[in-house]
Each structure stands twice: as structure tokens, then as C-alpha cells.
Amino acid sequence: MTAGVGEPDAEAARPGAIPTPRLRRHRDTIDGYLFLAPFLAIYGLLLVYPFLKGIWISLHDWNLMAVAFDPSAKEFVGLENYVRFLWGREMTWDFAAHWQPRMLVLLAGCGAAYASITGALSRPAAAGLCLAALVLWILLGFHPGEDGRWFDRRFWPTVGNTFVFVLLTVPGVTITGLALAIGLNRETRMMAVLRTVFFTSHVLSVAVVTLIWRYMFDSNRGLFAEIAQGLGREPIVWLTSTDLAMVAIVIATIWWSTGLAMVLFLAGLQGIPGERYEAARLDGAGHWALFRHITLPGLRRTTTLVLVLQTIAHFQVFGQPHLMTQGGPNDATQTLVRHIYEAGFRDSEMGRAAAMSLFLFAIMFVFAMLQLRMSQGED
């Protein structure tokens, strides 16, 4: 008897029968989800839920101590926490505010429109410039009210300190790690010992690293002070100088982080075929030519990985400034994560701390997307 349309196949449903491709696909899908279920449950519990909870907290006036004793003590304030540190408080809009720059912006928009009419500028470009001029004209009309003020006075300087730290540390770690990897890329017992020695610093905890370098930078009995006195010079005051405190933290961080970069570069160097170097040497290539035309192109993926990993890690710097300088002197080494820590656990403003944490997450997300884009471009 022929099975009707939409009726299950009797042969496929019979015990012991070979499953059809359609049933096999469904079974594979179910097996795949069952295999992923434990990971997804743990991932959701430990990462997704705290992330969503952080978004919820950032939308409230959430005093840590008050909510701990009375869960109903929080107050929903919407985007006020974000506006407070990114924009300001009690901001008002006035048609006459900043009228000189707004007039220039308006003239620039009119100029773009006229250039589009005369054909000197394409319509899409002119429309984009006019829209940008309109947005800027509106933004320049905002100003603090009588009791208001612009953004959090400590937030943007702290963000600037964090960017300075990253811009100094990431190239230092990358260049130092590459130089060590090239110098130690030899299969000898001494090179193996040296690779272990240079990597050892990376496995130390931040407390140990800061303790070592605080002693090194001590202006009374530190190593650098002893060297300076031995040369007949005054010891340099590192950790209490607004100009040198950040430099001291950068030096300690480069020493601490170079080991991982070195190992990654060593792995990349060992992936470059030796035949390329031999052929280039037969053609008369020198050391610089080998490095420029073989080593650097061969390490492109590794360099991208090192740069992105180091950037993401050092945007989250906390332990070094917290233990070496306590964010001082005069907030010269205050970083974004330490500012978030103080807002949440010292000032009990968990809503504002959560909002700043999400701002930091946005920075991390941008660099993660940058890594994905660069990796796709190299395929």
C-alpha cells in the first residue's frame, strides 16, 4: 500500500530500519544541541546573565550599601548614568549658545549645498556634509544650566590616561617580544634556558610584579637610586612624579607582559619555512632584507594577534596603578578600571560604575571586531 502525502514512511519508522537522510539530519541537530547544552548553560549563567544584569544596574540609581539591606532602594533613572559621565548634567539647549561657531557650521553646510548645485560636489557627499553640519549645529546649542556642568571631571582624563598607557605599552611589548623571539629562535640548550627565564616573569602575579618594581623605583634604596648615586647624580623620583609615574608603570608592565608576546612570536617564526631564508641568502639578501621581506610578512597574523590581545588586556589595567601609585599623584596614573572600582565599591554608586563598565566593554568590542576584520582581510 502506498503511503499518502504527509504520512510517515513506514519503512523508516520500523525498528531496525536505516534512517532516511532527513531523519539523520534532525538527529544530528538534536545531538549537537545536547552536546552544547552544558557549555551554553554555564556560559549563560556566568557571562550572559551578569552582562544583562550589568545593563539593568546601569539604568538605576543603585547604591551598593542601601540595596544590600533593602532591595527596593534602587531607583530607575534610564540613561541618566550614561549622560552624567559622557555628556553632563542639567544640560539645556539655547538658540543663541555658541553662536559664532554655529554660524560657521551653518555657512559650511550652505557651502556644501551650493557645491552640490553647481556640480562641484556629488549629491551623496553634499548630503552627508549637510547632515553632519546640522547635527553639529544642534549639539553646539547645548550648555550646562545654572546648576549644571559638563561631563564627569575625572572620567575623560581617566580615559586619556588609559589610552596613553595602552599607546606606550602595546608597542613596547610587541617590539620587545619580537626582538627576544628573533634572538632566541635557535635550537640550543642555552636558548631554551633563556626562553624559560624570559617567560617566567609572565607567570608571576601582579602583586609580586608591583612589589619588585616598587622596590626598583624606590628613590631611597631602590636599584635605580643606587645606580644614580654611584654615578654621582641625584636619584630620580619615579612614583611620586606626575611626569614619570605612568612611565614607571609602563616599564613594569612591559617587563611583565613580554613573555607571552615572545612565545607567540616564537611559534610564528617556527612556522616560516627555512627554505625561504636559504633561497634568499643564495640571492645575496642581508639580515635586514631577510627581516623585511620574509620575517615580517610571515609574522603578519601573529603580530595582529599580539597587538589585539595586548590592547584588550591593557585597556583593563588595574593592579599596577592600584598597587604602585594608588592612581596618583594627582590622578596622573588613574585608569578607567580603577575609576570604575572606586565608583562602585568606594562611593557605592553601582549604577554609574556599571554604565562606565559598559563603555569599557564597547571599547573591547571595537577591538574584537577589528581583530575579526583584519583576520578576514588576510585570508
C-alpha positions as CSV (number, residue, x, y, z in Angstrom):
1,M,0.0,0.0,0.0
2,T,1.4,3.4,-1.0
3,A,1.8,5.9,1.8
4,G,-0.2,9.1,1.4
5,V,1.3,12.5,1.2
6,G,2.4,13.8,4.6
7,E,2.2,10.3,6.2
8,P,5.4,9.0,7.8
9,D,7.4,6.4,5.9
10,A,6.5,3.0,7.3
11,E,9.9,1.6,6.4
12,A,11.7,4.5,8.1
13,A,9.6,4.2,11.3
14,R,10.0,0.4,11.6
15,P,12.5,-0.6,14.3
16,G,15.9,-1.5,12.9
17,A,15.3,0.3,9.6
18,I,18.1,2.6,8.2
19,P,17.1,6.2,8.9
20,T,16.5,8.5,6.0
21,P,18.8,11.5,5.4
22,R,16.1,13.8,6.7
23,L,15.8,11.9,10.0
24,R,19.6,11.7,10.2
25,R,19.9,15.5,9.9
26,H,17.3,16.1,12.6
27,R,19.0,13.5,14.9
28,D,22.4,15.2,14.3
29,T,21.0,18.6,15.1
30,I,19.5,17.3,18.4
31,D,22.7,15.6,19.3
32,G,24.6,18.8,18.6
33,Y,22.4,20.8,20.9
34,L,22.6,18.2,23.6
35,F,26.4,18.3,23.3
36,L,26.5,22.1,23.6
37,A,23.9,22.3,26.4
38,P,26.3,22.1,29.4
39,F,28.6,24.7,27.9
40,L,25.7,27.0,26.9
41,A,24.2,26.7,30.4
42,I,27.5,27.6,32.1
43,Y,28.2,30.4,29.6
44,G,24.7,31.9,30.1
45,L,24.9,31.6,33.9
46,L,28.5,33.0,34.3
47,L,28.7,35.5,31.4
48,V,25.4,36.3,29.7
49,Y,23.3,36.8,32.9
50,P,25.9,39.0,34.6
51,F,26.2,41.1,31.4
52,L,22.5,41.6,31.2
53,K,22.4,42.3,35.0
54,G,25.0,44.9,34.5
55,I,22.9,46.7,31.8
56,W,19.9,46.6,34.2
57,I,22.0,48.1,37.1
58,S,23.4,50.8,34.8
59,L,19.8,52.1,34.3
60,H,19.3,52.6,38.0
61,D,20.4,54.8,40.8
62,W,21.9,51.8,42.7
63,N,23.5,52.5,46.0
64,L,25.5,49.4,46.9
65,M,25.0,49.6,50.6
66,A,21.4,50.7,50.5
67,V,20.3,47.9,48.1
68,A,22.2,45.3,50.1
69,F,19.9,46.0,53.1
70,D,16.8,46.9,51.1
71,P,16.5,45.6,47.5
72,S,13.7,48.1,46.8
73,A,16.1,51.1,47.5
74,K,17.1,51.3,43.8
75,E,15.5,53.9,41.5
76,F,15.1,53.6,37.7
77,V,16.8,56.6,36.0
78,G,17.1,55.4,32.4
79,L,20.2,56.7,30.6
80,E,21.0,59.3,33.3
81,N,24.2,57.5,34.4
82,Y,25.5,57.5,30.8
83,V,24.6,61.1,30.3
84,R,26.3,62.0,33.6
85,F,29.8,60.9,32.6
86,L,29.6,61.1,28.8
87,W,27.7,64.4,28.4
88,G,26.9,66.3,31.6
89,R,24.1,67.1,34.0
90,E,21.2,69.6,33.8
91,M,22.1,70.4,30.2
92,T,19.9,72.9,28.4
93,W,19.6,74.0,24.7
94,D,19.7,77.6,23.7
95,F,19.4,79.0,20.2
96,A,21.9,81.7,21.0
97,A,24.5,79.5,22.7
98,H,28.0,79.4,20.9
99,W,26.5,81.4,18.1
100,Q,29.9,82.2,16.4
101,P,31.0,78.5,15.8
102,R,27.4,77.6,15.0
103,M,27.3,80.3,12.3
104,L,30.5,78.9,10.8
105,V,28.9,75.4,10.8
106,L,25.8,76.8,9.2
107,L,27.8,78.5,6.5
108,A,29.8,75.3,5.8
109,G,26.5,73.4,5.3
110,C,25.2,76.1,2.9
111,G,28.6,75.9,1.1
112,A,28.2,72.1,0.7
113,A,24.7,72.6,-0.7
114,Y,25.8,75.2,-3.2
115,A,28.7,73.0,-4.3
116,S,26.2,70.2,-5.0
117,I,24.0,72.6,-7.0
118,T,27.0,73.7,-9.2
119,G,28.2,70.2,-9.6
120,A,31.5,70.7,-7.7
121,L,30.4,68.1,-5.2
122,S,28.4,64.9,-5.6
123,R,24.9,64.8,-4.1
124,P,25.7,62.0,-1.6
125,A,28.8,63.7,-0.3
126,A,26.9,67.0,0.0
127,A,24.0,65.4,1.8
128,G,26.4,63.8,4.3
129,L,28.2,67.1,4.9
130,C,24.9,68.9,5.3
131,L,23.6,66.3,7.8
132,A,26.9,66.5,9.8
133,A,26.7,70.3,9.8
134,L,23.1,70.1,11.1
135,V,23.9,67.6,13.9
136,L,26.9,69.7,14.9
137,W,24.8,72.9,14.8
138,I,22.3,71.2,17.2
139,L,25.0,69.9,19.6
140,L,26.7,73.2,19.9
141,G,23.4,74.7,21.2
142,F,23.7,72.6,24.4
143,H,25.3,74.0,27.5
144,P,25.1,73.4,31.3
145,G,22.2,75.1,33.1
146,E,22.6,77.3,36.1
147,D,23.4,74.4,38.4
148,G,24.7,72.0,35.8
149,R,28.1,71.2,34.4
150,W,29.7,69.3,31.6
151,F,30.8,65.6,31.9
152,D,32.3,63.9,34.9
153,R,35.5,65.9,35.6
154,R,37.5,62.7,36.3
155,F,36.1,60.4,33.7
156,W,37.6,61.7,30.4
157,P,41.1,62.4,32.0
158,T,41.0,58.9,33.2
159,V,40.1,57.6,29.7
160,G,43.0,59.7,28.4
161,N,45.4,58.1,30.9
162,T,44.2,54.7,29.9
163,F,44.8,55.4,26.2
164,V,48.3,56.8,26.9
165,F,49.1,53.7,28.9
166,V,47.9,51.4,26.0
167,L,49.8,53.5,23.4
168,L,53.0,53.2,25.4
169,T,52.7,49.6,26.5
170,V,51.4,47.8,23.4
171,P,54.2,48.8,21.0
172,G,56.8,48.3,23.8
173,V,55.6,44.7,24.5
174,T,55.3,43.9,20.8
175,I,58.7,45.2,19.8
176,T,60.5,43.7,22.8
177,G,58.7,40.3,22.4
178,L,59.6,40.2,18.7
179,A,63.3,41.1,19.3
180,L,63.6,38.4,22.0
181,A,61.9,35.8,19.8
182,I,64.3,36.5,16.9
183,G,67.3,36.4,19.2
184,L,66.2,33.2,20.9
185,N,64.9,31.3,17.8
186,R,67.8,28.8,17.9
187,E,67.6,25.1,18.9
188,T,70.3,25.1,21.6
189,R,70.2,24.3,25.3
190,M,71.2,27.8,26.2
191,M,68.4,29.3,24.1
192,A,65.9,27.0,25.8
193,V,67.1,28.1,29.2
194,L,66.9,31.8,28.2
195,R,63.4,31.4,26.8
196,T,62.3,29.9,30.1
197,V,63.9,32.7,32.0
198,F,62.2,35.4,29.9
199,F,58.8,33.7,30.1
200,T,59.0,33.3,33.9
201,S,58.0,36.9,34.5
202,H,54.7,36.4,32.8
203,V,53.6,33.7,35.3
204,L,54.1,36.0,38.3
205,S,51.1,37.6,39.9
206,V,50.5,41.3,39.7
207,A,51.2,41.7,43.4
208,V,54.6,40.2,43.0
209,V,55.4,42.2,40.0
210,T,54.4,45.5,41.6
211,L,56.3,44.6,44.8
212,I,59.5,44.0,42.7
213,W,59.2,47.2,40.7
214,R,58.2,49.4,43.7
215,Y,61.5,48.4,45.3
216,M,63.3,49.0,42.0
217,F,61.9,52.5,41.7
218,D,62.3,53.4,45.4
219,S,64.2,56.8,45.4
220,N,65.9,55.9,48.7
221,R,67.2,52.4,48.5
222,G,66.0,51.1,45.1
223,L,68.2,49.7,42.4
224,F,67.9,52.8,40.1
225,A,68.6,55.1,43.1
226,E,71.8,53.1,43.9
227,I,72.9,53.4,40.3
228,A,72.3,57.1,40.2
229,Q,74.2,57.7,43.4
230,G,77.0,55.5,42.1
231,L,77.3,57.8,39.1
232,G,77.2,60.9,41.4
233,R,73.7,62.0,40.5
234,E,70.5,62.6,42.4
235,P,68.1,59.6,42.4
236,I,65.1,60.0,40.2
237,V,61.8,60.2,42.0
238,W,59.6,57.9,39.9
239,L,56.4,57.0,41.6
240,T,55.6,60.4,43.1
241,S,56.3,62.4,39.9
242,T,53.3,63.4,37.7
243,D,55.6,63.1,34.6
244,L,57.3,59.8,35.4
245,A,54.8,57.7,37.4
246,M,53.0,56.5,34.3
247,V,56.4,55.7,32.6
248,A,57.3,53.6,35.7
249,I,54.1,51.6,35.4
250,V,54.6,51.1,31.7
251,I,58.2,49.8,32.3
252,A,56.9,47.3,34.9
253,T,54.1,46.2,32.6
254,I,56.3,45.7,29.6
255,W,58.7,43.6,31.7
256,W,55.7,41.5,32.9
257,S,53.9,41.1,29.6
258,T,56.8,40.5,27.2
259,G,57.0,36.7,27.9
260,L,53.6,35.9,26.3
261,A,54.4,38.0,23.2
262,M,57.8,36.3,22.9
263,V,56.2,32.8,23.0
264,L,53.6,33.8,20.3
265,F,56.3,35.2,18.1
266,L,58.5,32.1,18.5
267,A,55.6,30.0,17.4
268,G,55.1,32.2,14.4
269,L,58.8,32.1,13.5
270,Q,58.9,28.4,13.6
271,G,56.0,28.3,11.1
272,I,58.1,30.1,8.5
273,P,59.7,27.6,6.2
274,G,63.5,27.7,6.4
275,E,63.8,27.2,2.6
276,R,62.8,30.8,2.1
277,Y,65.7,32.1,4.1
278,E,68.1,29.7,2.3
279,A,66.9,30.8,-1.1
280,A,67.1,34.5,-0.1
281,R,70.7,34.1,1.2
282,L,71.7,32.4,-2.1
283,D,70.4,35.5,-3.9
284,G,72.6,37.7,-1.6
285,A,70.0,39.0,0.8
286,G,71.3,40.5,4.0
287,H,69.9,40.4,7.5
288,W,67.7,43.5,7.0
289,A,66.3,42.2,3.7
290,L,65.5,38.8,5.3
291,F,63.7,40.5,8.2
292,R,61.8,42.9,6.0
293,H,60.8,40.6,3.1
294,I,60.4,37.2,4.9
295,T,60.2,37.5,8.7
296,L,57.7,40.4,8.9
297,P,55.3,39.1,6.2
298,G,55.5,35.7,7.7
299,L,54.5,37.1,11.1
300,R,51.6,39.2,10.0
301,R,48.9,37.1,11.6
302,T,51.0,36.6,14.8
303,T,51.6,40.4,15.0
304,T,47.9,41.1,14.6
305,L,47.1,38.6,17.3
306,V,49.7,40.0,19.7
307,L,48.6,43.6,19.1
308,V,44.9,42.9,19.7
309,L,45.4,40.7,22.7
310,Q,47.8,43.2,24.3
311,T,45.5,46.1,23.6
312,I,42.4,44.4,25.1
313,A,44.4,43.3,28.1
314,H,46.0,46.7,28.8
315,F,42.8,48.6,28.4
316,Q,41.7,46.7,31.6
317,V,44.8,47.6,33.6
318,F,44.1,47.8,37.3
319,G,46.6,46.1,39.5
320,Q,49.8,48.1,38.5
321,P,48.4,51.6,39.2
322,H,46.4,50.4,42.2
323,L,49.4,48.8,43.9
324,M,52.2,51.0,42.8
325,T,50.8,54.6,42.9
326,Q,47.1,54.3,44.1
327,G,46.2,56.2,40.9
328,G,48.3,59.2,41.9
329,P,50.0,61.5,42.0
330,N,47.1,63.9,41.3
331,D,45.3,61.2,39.3
332,A,48.2,61.0,36.8
333,T,48.0,57.2,36.7
334,Q,44.3,56.8,37.3
335,T,42.9,54.3,34.8
336,L,39.4,53.5,33.7
337,V,39.1,50.2,35.6
338,R,40.4,51.7,38.8
339,H,37.9,54.6,38.4
340,I,35.1,52.1,37.9
341,Y,36.3,50.3,41.1
342,E,36.3,53.4,43.1
343,A,32.8,54.5,41.8
344,G,31.3,51.1,42.6
345,F,33.0,50.0,45.8
346,R,34.2,53.2,47.4
347,D,31.4,55.6,46.5
348,S,28.7,52.8,46.4
349,E,27.5,54.1,43.0
350,M,26.9,50.8,41.3
351,G,24.7,52.3,38.6
352,R,27.4,54.7,37.4
353,A,30.1,52.0,37.7
354,A,28.0,49.6,35.6
355,A,27.5,52.3,33.0
356,M,31.2,53.0,32.7
357,S,31.9,49.3,32.6
358,L,29.7,49.0,29.5
359,F,31.6,51.9,28.0
360,L,34.7,49.9,28.5
361,F,33.0,46.9,27.0
362,A,32.2,48.9,23.9
363,I,35.9,49.7,23.5
364,M,36.8,46.0,23.9
365,F,34.1,45.1,21.3
366,V,35.5,47.6,18.8
367,F,38.9,46.0,19.1
368,A,37.5,42.5,18.9
369,M,35.7,43.4,15.6
370,L,39.0,45.0,14.4
371,Q,40.7,41.6,15.0
372,L,37.9,39.8,13.1
373,R,38.1,42.3,10.2
374,M,41.9,42.1,10.0
375,S,41.9,38.3,10.1
376,Q,39.3,38.2,7.3
377,G,41.4,40.6,5.2
378,E,44.4,38.3,5.5
379,D,42.6,35.2,4.3
